[in-house]
Amino acid sequence: MSLYGTMRTGVSGMNAQSNRLSTVAENIANANTTGYKRASTEFSSMILPSGNGSYNSGGVQTEVRYSISQQGATTFTTSASDLAIDGGGFFIVEGANGQEYLTRAGSFVPDSEGNLVNAAGFTLMGYEYEAGVDPTVVVNGFDGLTRVNLASDGLIAAGSTKGSMGANLPSGAANGDVSTTSLVVYDSQGNTRILDFNYRKTADNAWSVQVVDRASSTILGTQPLDFNADGSLKTPPVTLTTTAMPGLSGTGADLAAITIDLTKTTQLGYAFNADGGNIDGNAPSKVAGYQIDSDGIVYVKYENGKLDPRYRIALANVQSPDKLRPESGNVYSQGVDSGVIITGFAGSGDFGEILSGALESSNVDIAEELTAMIESQRNYTANSKVFQTGSELLEVLVNLKR
């Protein structure tokens, strides 16, 4: 056995325990860091070849691993922009260098420009969203993503462009009978405008609906409605697109062409009954806040209670999350062995749900870390004794020459 080898083995052991103490220190320091994932030091032996009658002591080497796939506890907050993921996946964020990263740290707040940024300064990314129409996801890249921005100045109005109107038309009505209901719509400046829907029976199982602007008595569109013997429409879906009215008198605003879905219209043996209809657009209103649902859709909330969907938050995942490469700021980038980054939406595939008003805590267990600290301290001391003993024996050997 080489005394030098014994000393090197002791040094190897001290270095290994020092690495373990470093990860313990990092874990304890980040015990309260949102979304932090515990680091651990794994040991493996280094064996040297030995000859007959002699043994060459080897050593130990270490590898740092991160428990990225282990979810931390969820804590609830009072901020709608605090986000946690219940299940798999990561938020996609952009750094100051324009590079995209993955993170579980969802403590987002609007910055001076209205962008949602977390405590480390990374900006949340998502897709621009239109109600009822999911954005197209680039599953293997970050193309199409944009910063989630909630900046809004002053009053906001939106003109109507689409809606629906349903009604039951009495099957016992005489030819020529007319039933009327109305729908409030919005022009380009948010002024209200009333559209009258005049339903006229033209024959058995046949009606027509005429849409009239009440203020000007202008006919904006007519649509025939043909019914089956059971009172259902013959060829659904049925839509009517009104004629646009530019430069409305009194306001100078425009009333856009509006596509009205009439598919819920029926003809049954019951009195005329309209379902009230619905329409998009809104009167001038201030932004009162925002909310984010479990699917990651970001809504701007107005004082009048209307919710306007703006973005859908994108999530990402990899086949081996624990092999992602940790970066400064509690974010991760694709590692050599992590697998390809796949993007998608909350609630689909391997992606969990998004919790608004919640944060994912660090997955560090302080009691476990303190136990590891004591073990490492003892083991470091023991390895130092091995080094010390080898040094003393080497000194005895050198003194034989004296």
C-alpha positions as CSV (number, residue, x, y, z in Angstrom):
1,M,0.0,0.0,0.0
2,S,1.4,3.4,-0.9
3,L,1.4,6.0,1.8
4,Y,1.0,8.7,-0.8
5,G,-2.1,6.8,-2.1
6,T,-3.5,6.7,1.4
7,M,-3.1,10.5,1.7
8,R,-4.7,11.0,-1.8
9,T,-7.6,8.8,-0.8
10,G,-8.1,10.9,2.3
11,V,-8.0,14.1,0.3
12,S,-10.5,12.6,-2.2
13,G,-12.9,11.9,0.7
14,M,-12.5,15.4,2.1
15,N,-13.2,16.9,-1.3
16,A,-16.3,14.7,-1.7
17,Q,-17.7,15.7,1.7
18,S,-16.8,19.4,0.9
19,N,-19.0,19.1,-2.3
20,R,-21.8,17.6,-0.3
21,L,-21.6,20.4,2.3
22,S,-21.7,22.9,-0.6
23,T,-25.0,21.5,-1.9
24,V,-26.4,21.4,1.7
25,A,-25.4,25.1,2.1
26,E,-27.1,26.0,-1.2
27,N,-30.3,24.1,-0.2
28,I,-30.5,25.7,3.2
29,A,-29.9,29.2,1.6
30,N,-32.7,28.6,-0.9
31,A,-35.2,26.9,1.5
32,N,-37.6,29.9,1.0
33,T,-36.8,30.5,-2.7
34,T,-40.0,30.0,-4.8
35,G,-39.8,27.0,-7.1
36,Y,-36.2,26.1,-6.0
37,K,-35.3,22.4,-6.6
38,R,-33.1,20.6,-4.1
39,A,-29.5,19.8,-5.1
40,S,-27.9,16.6,-3.8
41,T,-24.4,15.1,-4.0
42,E,-24.1,11.5,-5.2
43,F,-20.9,9.4,-4.5
44,S,-19.3,6.7,-6.6
45,S,-16.1,4.8,-5.9
46,M,-12.8,5.0,-7.9
47,I,-11.0,1.7,-7.8
48,L,-7.3,1.4,-8.7
49,P,-5.7,-1.9,-9.9
50,S,-3.8,-3.8,-7.2
51,G,-1.0,-6.4,-7.4
52,N,-0.5,-9.5,-5.3
53,G,0.5,-8.6,-1.8
54,S,-0.3,-4.9,-2.2
55,Y,-3.4,-2.8,-2.4
56,N,-3.7,0.6,-4.0
57,S,-6.4,2.7,-2.4
58,G,-8.6,4.5,-4.8
59,G,-11.0,7.3,-3.9
60,V,-14.4,8.7,-4.4
61,Q,-15.9,11.0,-7.0
62,T,-19.1,13.1,-6.8
63,E,-21.9,14.2,-9.1
64,V,-24.4,16.9,-8.2
65,R,-28.0,16.1,-9.1
66,Y,-31.2,18.3,-8.8
67,S,-34.6,17.0,-7.8
68,I,-36.3,19.1,-10.5
69,S,-39.2,16.7,-11.1
70,Q,-40.1,16.7,-7.4
71,Q,-42.9,19.1,-6.8
72,G,-42.8,21.4,-3.8
73,A,-45.7,22.3,-1.5
74,T,-48.2,24.8,-2.8
75,T,-48.8,28.0,-0.8
76,F,-51.7,30.4,-1.6
77,T,-51.4,34.2,-1.9
78,T,-53.6,37.2,-2.5
79,S,-52.0,38.1,-5.9
80,A,-53.7,36.9,-9.1
81,S,-50.4,37.1,-10.9
82,D,-48.7,34.6,-8.6
83,L,-48.7,31.3,-10.5
84,A,-48.0,27.7,-9.6
85,I,-48.2,24.5,-11.7
86,D,-50.0,21.6,-10.2
87,G,-48.4,18.7,-12.1
88,G,-45.7,18.5,-14.8
89,G,-44.3,21.3,-16.9
90,F,-42.5,24.6,-16.6
91,F,-43.3,28.2,-17.3
92,I,-41.4,29.6,-20.3
93,V,-39.7,32.8,-19.5
94,E,-37.4,35.2,-21.3
95,G,-34.2,36.6,-19.9
96,A,-32.7,40.0,-20.4
97,N,-30.5,38.5,-23.2
98,G,-33.7,37.5,-25.1
99,Q,-33.0,33.8,-24.5
100,E,-35.9,31.6,-23.4
101,Y,-35.6,29.4,-20.2
102,L,-37.8,27.1,-18.2
103,T,-38.8,27.7,-14.5
104,R,-41.2,26.8,-11.8
105,A,-40.8,30.1,-10.0
106,G,-44.1,31.8,-10.7
107,S,-44.0,34.9,-8.5
108,F,-44.9,37.2,-11.4
109,V,-45.7,41.0,-11.1
110,P,-46.2,43.6,-13.8
111,D,-43.1,45.7,-14.4
112,S,-43.1,49.4,-15.5
113,E,-44.0,48.4,-19.0
114,G,-46.8,46.0,-18.0
115,N,-44.8,42.8,-18.6
116,L,-45.2,40.0,-16.1
117,V,-41.8,39.3,-14.6
118,N,-40.8,37.1,-11.7
119,A,-38.5,37.9,-8.7
120,A,-35.4,37.0,-10.8
121,G,-36.4,39.4,-13.6
122,F,-37.5,36.8,-16.1
123,T,-40.5,37.7,-18.3
124,L,-43.5,35.3,-18.7
125,M,-44.1,34.1,-22.2
126,G,-47.4,33.1,-23.9
127,Y,-49.4,33.2,-27.1
128,E,-51.8,36.0,-28.0
129,Y,-55.3,34.7,-27.6
130,E,-58.7,35.2,-29.1
131,A,-61.8,34.0,-27.3
132,G,-62.7,30.4,-28.3
133,V,-59.7,30.0,-30.7
134,D,-56.7,28.2,-29.3
135,P,-53.4,29.6,-30.7
136,T,-51.2,27.3,-32.8
137,V,-48.5,25.8,-30.7
138,V,-45.0,25.2,-32.1
139,V,-44.4,22.0,-30.1
140,N,-40.6,21.8,-30.6
141,G,-39.7,25.5,-30.3
142,F,-40.5,28.9,-28.9
143,D,-41.6,30.5,-32.2
144,G,-44.8,32.5,-31.9
145,L,-44.4,33.3,-28.2
146,T,-44.7,36.8,-27.0
147,R,-44.3,38.6,-23.6
148,V,-47.5,38.5,-21.5
149,N,-48.2,42.3,-21.2
150,L,-51.1,43.7,-19.2
151,A,-50.4,47.4,-19.7
152,S,-53.5,49.4,-20.5
153,D,-54.0,53.1,-20.6
154,G,-57.2,55.0,-20.0
155,L,-60.7,53.9,-21.1
156,I,-61.0,51.0,-23.5
157,A,-63.9,50.3,-25.9
158,A,-64.4,47.5,-28.4
159,G,-66.8,47.5,-31.3
160,S,-69.0,44.4,-31.9
161,T,-68.1,42.0,-34.6
162,K,-69.9,38.8,-33.7
163,G,-72.7,37.4,-31.6
164,S,-75.7,35.1,-31.5
165,M,-79.4,35.3,-31.3
166,G,-81.7,32.4,-30.5
167,A,-85.5,32.3,-30.5
168,N,-88.5,30.0,-30.6
169,L,-90.9,30.9,-33.4
170,P,-94.5,29.8,-32.8
171,S,-95.4,27.1,-35.3
172,G,-99.1,28.0,-35.0
173,A,-98.5,31.6,-36.3
174,A,-100.4,32.7,-39.4
175,N,-98.5,33.6,-42.6
176,G,-97.4,37.2,-42.4
177,D,-97.3,37.3,-38.6
178,V,-94.3,39.2,-37.2
179,S,-92.5,38.7,-33.9
180,T,-89.7,41.1,-32.8
181,T,-86.8,41.1,-30.3
182,S,-83.7,43.3,-30.1
183,L,-80.0,43.1,-29.3
184,V,-77.7,45.9,-28.0
185,V,-74.4,46.2,-29.9
186,Y,-71.4,48.5,-29.7
187,D,-69.9,50.8,-32.3
188,S,-66.2,51.5,-32.7
189,Q,-66.3,54.1,-29.9
190,G,-68.2,51.9,-27.5
191,N,-71.6,53.7,-28.0
192,T,-74.6,51.4,-27.8
193,R,-76.8,50.7,-30.8
194,I,-80.0,48.7,-30.8
195,L,-80.7,46.2,-33.6
196,D,-84.2,44.9,-34.0
197,F,-84.8,41.3,-35.2
198,N,-88.1,41.0,-37.0
199,Y,-89.2,37.4,-37.6
200,R,-91.9,37.1,-40.3
201,K,-93.6,33.8,-41.1
202,T,-93.7,33.3,-44.9
203,A,-95.1,29.8,-45.2
204,D,-95.4,26.5,-43.3
205,N,-92.0,25.8,-41.8
206,A,-90.6,28.9,-43.3
207,W,-89.7,32.3,-41.8
208,S,-87.4,35.2,-42.6
209,V,-85.5,37.4,-40.1
210,Q,-84.8,41.0,-40.9
211,V,-82.2,43.0,-38.9
212,V,-82.9,46.7,-38.6
213,D,-80.9,49.5,-37.0
214,R,-83.5,51.1,-34.8
215,A,-82.1,54.6,-34.8
216,S,-82.0,55.0,-38.6
217,S,-84.5,52.3,-39.6
218,T,-81.8,51.0,-42.0
219,I,-82.2,47.3,-43.0
220,L,-78.8,45.7,-42.3
221,G,-79.6,42.2,-43.5
222,T,-82.2,39.5,-44.1
223,Q,-81.9,35.7,-43.7
224,P,-84.5,33.0,-44.6
225,L,-85.1,30.3,-42.0
226,D,-86.4,26.9,-43.1
227,F,-87.4,24.3,-40.6
228,N,-87.9,20.5,-40.5
229,A,-91.1,18.9,-39.4
230,D,-89.7,18.5,-35.9
231,G,-89.1,22.3,-35.6
232,S,-85.3,22.2,-36.1
233,L,-83.5,24.2,-38.7
234,K,-83.0,22.4,-42.0
235,T,-79.4,23.4,-42.7
236,P,-77.5,24.4,-39.5
237,P,-75.4,26.3,-38.8
238,V,-77.2,29.5,-40.0
239,T,-75.5,32.9,-39.7
240,L,-76.4,36.4,-40.9
241,T,-73.8,39.0,-41.5
242,T,-75.1,42.6,-41.2
243,T,-74.0,45.4,-43.4
244,A,-71.5,47.8,-41.9
245,M,-72.5,51.3,-41.1
246,P,-69.5,53.7,-41.4
247,G,-69.7,57.3,-40.0
248,L,-72.8,57.0,-37.8
249,S,-74.6,60.3,-37.4
250,G,-74.2,62.0,-34.1
251,T,-70.9,60.2,-33.2
252,G,-68.9,59.7,-36.4
253,A,-68.1,56.2,-35.1
254,D,-68.4,53.1,-37.3
255,L,-70.6,50.1,-36.8
256,A,-68.8,47.1,-38.2
257,A,-70.3,44.2,-40.0
258,I,-71.5,41.8,-37.4
259,T,-71.8,38.0,-37.9
260,I,-74.9,36.8,-36.0
261,D,-75.3,33.0,-35.3
262,L,-79.0,32.0,-35.6
263,T,-78.4,28.3,-35.2
264,K,-80.4,28.1,-31.9
265,T,-83.6,29.2,-33.6
266,T,-86.5,26.7,-33.4
267,Q,-90.1,26.5,-34.5
268,L,-92.2,24.8,-31.9
269,G,-95.8,24.9,-30.6
270,Y,-95.0,27.5,-28.0
271,A,-95.2,31.3,-27.8
272,F,-92.5,33.5,-29.3
273,N,-89.5,33.4,-26.9
274,A,-86.1,35.0,-27.5
275,D,-83.1,33.8,-25.5
276,G,-81.7,37.3,-25.1
277,G,-78.7,36.7,-27.4
278,N,-75.1,37.7,-26.7
279,I,-72.6,40.0,-28.4
280,D,-68.9,40.8,-28.2
281,G,-67.5,44.3,-27.7
282,N,-68.0,46.6,-24.8
283,A,-68.8,50.2,-23.8
284,P,-65.9,52.4,-22.6
285,S,-64.6,51.0,-19.3
286,K,-61.5,51.2,-17.2
287,V,-59.3,48.1,-16.6
288,A,-59.9,47.0,-13.0
289,G,-57.5,44.1,-12.9
290,Y,-56.9,40.7,-14.5
291,Q,-57.4,37.0,-13.8
292,I,-55.8,33.8,-15.0
293,D,-57.7,30.5,-15.2
294,S,-56.5,26.9,-14.8
295,D,-56.0,26.6,-18.5
296,G,-53.6,29.5,-18.4
297,I,-55.8,32.0,-20.2
298,V,-55.0,35.6,-19.1
299,Y,-58.1,37.9,-19.0
300,V,-58.2,41.6,-18.6
301,K,-61.0,42.5,-16.2
302,Y,-63.0,45.8,-16.8
303,E,-64.9,47.8,-14.2
304,N,-68.2,46.7,-15.9
305,G,-67.3,43.1,-15.1
306,K,-66.4,42.1,-18.6
307,L,-63.5,39.7,-19.1
308,D,-61.4,40.1,-22.2
309,P,-59.0,37.2,-23.0
310,R,-55.6,38.4,-24.1
311,Y,-53.0,35.6,-23.8
312,R,-52.7,31.9,-23.1
313,I,-49.7,31.0,-21.1
314,A,-47.4,28.4,-22.7
315,L,-45.9,25.5,-20.7
316,A,-42.9,23.3,-21.6
317,N,-41.6,19.9,-20.6
318,V,-38.8,17.4,-21.3
319,Q,-38.5,13.7,-21.0
320,S,-36.0,13.9,-18.1
321,P,-36.5,17.1,-16.1
322,D,-33.8,16.1,-13.6
323,K,-31.3,16.3,-16.4
324,L,-32.1,20.0,-17.2
325,R,-29.2,22.4,-16.8
326,P,-29.7,24.8,-13.9
327,E,-28.9,28.5,-14.7
328,S,-28.6,31.5,-12.5
329,G,-32.0,33.0,-11.5
330,N,-33.7,29.6,-10.7
331,V,-34.2,28.8,-14.4
332,Y,-33.3,25.8,-16.5
333,S,-32.1,25.3,-20.1
334,Q,-32.0,22.1,-22.2
335,G,-29.3,19.7,-21.1
336,V,-27.5,17.1,-23.1
337,D,-29.5,14.2,-21.6
338,S,-32.8,16.1,-20.7
339,G,-34.5,15.3,-24.0
340,V,-36.1,17.7,-26.4
341,I,-38.2,20.6,-25.1
342,I,-41.9,20.2,-25.9
343,T,-44.4,23.1,-25.6
344,G,-48.1,23.0,-25.0
345,F,-50.9,24.2,-22.8
346,A,-52.0,23.5,-19.2
347,G,-54.4,20.6,-18.8
348,S,-53.2,18.7,-21.9
349,G,-50.7,15.9,-22.3
350,D,-48.1,15.8,-19.5
351,F,-48.8,19.4,-18.5
352,G,-50.4,20.2,-15.2
353,E,-52.9,22.9,-14.3
354,I,-52.1,26.4,-13.6
355,L,-53.1,27.8,-10.2
356,S,-53.6,31.5,-9.9
357,G,-52.9,33.1,-6.5
358,A,-50.5,30.4,-5.5
359,L,-46.8,29.7,-5.5
360,E,-44.7,26.5,-5.4
361,S,-42.4,26.4,-2.4
362,S,-38.9,25.0,-2.4
363,N,-38.7,21.2,-2.1
364,V,-35.9,21.5,0.5
365,D,-36.5,19.7,3.8
366,I,-34.5,21.6,6.4
367,A,-34.3,18.6,8.8
368,E,-32.9,16.4,6.1
369,E,-30.3,19.0,5.2
370,L,-29.2,19.5,8.8
371,T,-28.8,15.7,9.1
372,A,-26.7,15.6,5.9
373,M,-24.6,18.5,7.3
374,I,-23.8,16.5,10.4
375,E,-23.0,13.4,8.5
376,S,-20.7,15.3,6.1
377,Q,-19.0,17.0,9.0
378,R,-18.2,13.7,10.7
379,N,-17.1,12.0,7.4
380,Y,-14.9,15.0,6.6
381,T,-13.2,14.7,10.0
382,A,-12.8,10.9,9.5
383,N,-11.1,11.4,6.1
384,S,-8.9,14.1,7.6
385,K,-7.7,11.5,10.1
386,V,-6.8,9.1,7.3
387,F,-4.8,11.9,5.7
388,Q,-3.2,12.7,9.0
389,T,-2.3,9.1,9.8
390,G,-0.7,8.7,6.3
391,S,1.3,11.8,6.9
392,E,2.5,10.6,10.3
393,L,3.5,7.2,8.9
394,L,5.3,8.9,6.0
395,E,7.2,11.0,8.6
396,V,8.2,7.9,10.5
397,L,9.5,6.4,7.2
398,V,11.5,9.5,6.4
399,N,13.0,9.5,10.0
400,L,14.4,6.0,9.5
401,K,17.1,7.7,7.4
402,R,18.3,9.9,10.3
